[in-house]
Amino acid sequence: MDVTNIAKLSTSMAETGIRHEVGVSMLKKAMDIEVASAAQLIQSLPPTQNLPAHLGNTINTKA
């Protein structure tokens, strides 16, 4: 293996690492946006003050 091939391999590995880091950063940003959107949606729900205490304590999983 000559010096030019080693340099090309090194450059290629560095670019791959940078692409991976960018992808992870973009995924984290997208997840942060989704969390903020979900929180805003939950905040926009009307309060449930007039409902009986037993409602909302269980989830029906039968389809």
MDAnalysis code that builds the backbone (N, CA, C; Angstrom):
import MDAnalysis as mda
import numpy as np

u = mda.Universe.empty(189, n_residues=63, atom_resindex=np.repeat(np.arange(63), 3), trajectory=True)
u.add_TopologyAttr("name", ["N", "CA", "C"] * 63)
u.add_TopologyAttr("resid", np.arange(1, 64))
u.add_TopologyAttr("resname", ["MET", "ASP", "VAL", "THR", "ASN", "ILE", "ALA", "LYS", "LEU", "SER", "THR", "SER", "MET", "ALA", "GLU", "THR", "GLY", "ILE", "ARG", "HIS", "GLU", "VAL", "GLY", "VAL", "SER", "MET", "LEU", "LYS", "LYS", "ALA", "MET", "ASP", "ILE", "GLU", "VAL", "ALA", "SER", "ALA", "ALA", "GLN", "LEU", "ILE", "GLN", "SER", "LEU", "PRO", "PRO", "THR", "GLN", "ASN", "LEU", "PRO", "ALA", "HIS", "LEU", "GLY", "ASN", "THR", "ILE", "ASN", "THR", "LYS", "ALA"])
u.atoms.positions = np.array([
    [0.852, -1.175, 0.000],
    [0.000, 0.000, 0.000],
    [0.894, 1.234, 0.000],
    [0.671, 2.115, -0.906],
    [1.518, 3.304, -0.953],
    [0.889, 4.446, -0.160],
    [1.590, 5.533, -0.077],
    [1.200, 6.677, 0.745],
    [-0.111, 7.299, 0.272],
    [-0.342, 7.353, -1.023],
    [-1.572, 7.977, -1.524],
    [-2.803, 7.159, -1.138],
    [-2.673, 5.840, -1.157],
    [-3.809, 5.016, -0.742],
    [-4.113, 5.177, 0.742],
    [-3.075, 5.303, 1.543],
    [-3.260, 5.519, 2.979],
    [-3.934, 6.867, 3.213],
    [-3.521, 7.882, 2.496],
    [-4.124, 9.210, 2.637],
    [-5.581, 9.179, 2.210],
    [-5.895, 8.489, 1.123],
    [-7.281, 8.390, 0.663],
    [-8.138, 7.662, 1.689],
    [-7.620, 6.585, 2.258],
    [-8.345, 5.821, 3.264],
    [-8.600, 6.668, 4.502],
    [-7.601, 7.406, 4.928],
    [-7.735, 8.274, 6.097],
    [-8.790, 9.353, 5.861],
    [-8.760, 9.962, 4.690],
    [-9.742, 10.988, 4.354],
    [-11.142, 10.406, 4.297],
    [-11.265, 9.245, 3.717],
    [-12.556, 8.586, 3.614],
    [-13.121, 8.252, 4.994],
    [-12.269, 7.753, 5.882],
    [-12.712, 7.427, 7.241],
    [-13.136, 8.681, 7.991],
    [-12.415, 9.768, 7.812],
    [-12.767, 11.021, 8.483],
    [-14.105, 11.548, 7.983],
    [-14.340, 11.474, 6.674],
    [-15.608, 11.939, 6.114],
    [-16.772, 11.087, 6.605],
    [-16.554, 9.782, 6.704],
    [-17.597, 8.892, 7.203],
    [-17.947, 9.233, 8.641],
    [-16.939, 9.503, 9.455],
    [-17.175, 9.878, 10.850],
    [-17.954, 11.170, 10.956],
    [-17.603, 12.141, 10.127],
    [-18.305, 13.427, 10.140],
    [-19.758, 13.244, 9.705],
    [-19.986, 12.440, 8.671],
    [-21.358, 12.178, 8.217],
    [-22.169, 11.519, 9.321],
    [-21.567, 10.595, 10.029],
    [-22.254, 9.920, 11.129],
    [-22.612, 10.926, 12.227],
    [-21.680, 11.772, 12.593],
    [-21.929, 12.782, 13.625],
    [-23.050, 13.730, 13.210],
    [-23.064, 14.132, 11.957],
    [-24.117, 15.017, 11.456],
    [-25.463, 14.308, 11.512],
    [-25.498, 13.043, 11.119],
    [-26.738, 12.274, 11.162],
    [-27.280, 12.145, 12.576],
    [-26.404, 11.880, 13.534],
    [-26.818, 11.762, 14.925],
    [-27.329, 13.105, 15.448],
    [-26.651, 14.173, 15.094],
    [-27.092, 15.504, 15.525],
    [-28.464, 15.852, 14.962],
    [-28.681, 15.524, 13.704],
    [-29.975, 15.798, 13.090],
    [-31.074, 14.962, 13.745],
    [-30.781, 13.716, 14.075],
    [-31.754, 12.857, 14.745],
    [-32.099, 13.410, 16.120],
    [-31.103, 13.860, 16.864],
    [-31.356, 14.446, 18.183],
    [-32.220, 15.698, 18.065],
    [-31.943, 16.527, 17.080],
    [-32.724, 17.753, 16.884],
    [-34.174, 17.411, 16.531],
    [-34.365, 16.419, 15.653],
    [-35.709, 16.004, 15.279],
    [-36.468, 15.458, 16.489],
    [-35.782, 14.702, 17.340],
    [-36.426, 14.175, 18.540],
    [-36.800, 15.303, 19.505],
    [-35.947, 16.311, 19.643],
    [-36.257, 17.461, 20.490],
    [-37.490, 18.197, 19.979],
    [-37.593, 18.347, 18.676],
    [-38.754, 19.011, 18.089],
    [-40.018, 18.203, 18.355],
    [-39.934, 16.871, 18.232],
    [-41.088, 16.010, 18.498],
    [-41.514, 16.101, 19.959],
    [-40.556, 16.151, 20.872],
    [-40.879, 16.281, 22.301],
    [-41.584, 17.605, 22.558],
    [-41.095, 18.669, 21.965],
    [-41.714, 19.982, 22.153],
    [-43.125, 20.006, 21.568],
    [-43.307, 19.379, 20.410],
    [-44.627, 19.338, 19.788],
    [-45.603, 18.537, 20.639],
    [-45.154, 17.407, 21.184],
    [-46.017, 16.590, 22.034],
    [-46.387, 17.340, 23.310],
    [-45.435, 18.038, 23.896],
    [-45.715, 18.808, 25.110],
    [-46.717, 19.915, 24.825],
    [-46.579, 20.571, 23.692],
    [-47.510, 21.630, 23.324],
    [-48.907, 21.053, 23.095],
    [-48.997, 19.896, 22.480],
    [-50.286, 19.249, 22.242],
    [-50.950, 18.879, 23.564],
    [-50.180, 18.347, 24.502],
    [-50.734, 17.986, 25.805],
    [-51.216, 19.228, 26.549],
    [-50.464, 20.302, 26.455],
    [-50.860, 21.549, 27.125],
    [-52.129, 22.135, 26.531],
    [-52.388, 21.847, 25.259],
    [-53.573, 22.426, 24.617],
    [-54.858, 21.670, 24.943],
    [-54.747, 20.501, 25.580],
    [-55.935, 19.743, 25.945],
    [-56.708, 20.471, 27.042],
    [-58.042, 20.442, 26.957],
    [-58.827, 21.108, 27.998],
    [-58.735, 20.334, 29.315],
    [-58.862, 21.028, 30.438],
    [-58.810, 20.343, 31.730],
    [-60.029, 19.424, 31.900],
    [-59.868, 18.382, 32.673],
    [-60.937, 17.401, 32.890],
    [-61.396, 17.447, 34.342],
    [-61.893, 18.569, 34.774],
    [-62.252, 18.754, 36.176],
    [-63.586, 18.103, 36.532],
    [-64.508, 17.968, 35.610],
    [-65.841, 17.478, 35.924],
    [-66.012, 15.977, 35.710],
    [-64.937, 15.250, 35.475],
    [-65.040, 13.817, 35.250],
    [-64.934, 13.052, 36.563],
    [-65.595, 11.887, 36.632],
    [-65.467, 11.048, 37.836],
    [-64.024, 10.598, 38.050],
    [-63.665, 10.304, 39.293],
    [-62.288, 9.985, 39.640],
    [-61.809, 8.672, 39.024],
    [-62.729, 7.735, 38.724],
    [-62.308, 6.437, 38.205],
    [-61.965, 6.471, 36.699],
    [-62.325, 7.530, 36.011],
    [-62.040, 7.601, 34.582],
    [-60.579, 7.966, 34.341],
    [-59.989, 7.321, 33.353],
    [-58.613, 7.612, 32.967],
    [-57.567, 6.854, 33.740],
    [-57.972, 5.897, 34.581],
    [-57.021, 5.132, 35.375],
    [-56.593, 3.829, 34.705],
    [-57.329, 3.359, 33.712],
    [-56.998, 2.106, 33.034],
    [-57.011, 2.301, 31.529],
    [-56.360, 1.376, 30.832],
    [-56.329, 1.399, 29.373],
    [-56.918, 0.084, 28.871],
    [-57.897, 0.159, 27.998],
    [-58.493, -1.020, 27.389],
    [-57.631, -1.441, 26.204],
    [-57.046, -2.625, 26.321],
    [-56.127, -3.073, 25.281],
    [-56.756, -4.058, 24.310],
    [-58.026, -4.357, 24.440],
    [-58.697, -5.276, 23.534],
    [-59.096, -4.545, 22.265],
    [-58.845, -5.178, 21.149],
    [-59.178, -4.532, 19.881],
    [-60.353, -5.225, 19.235],
])
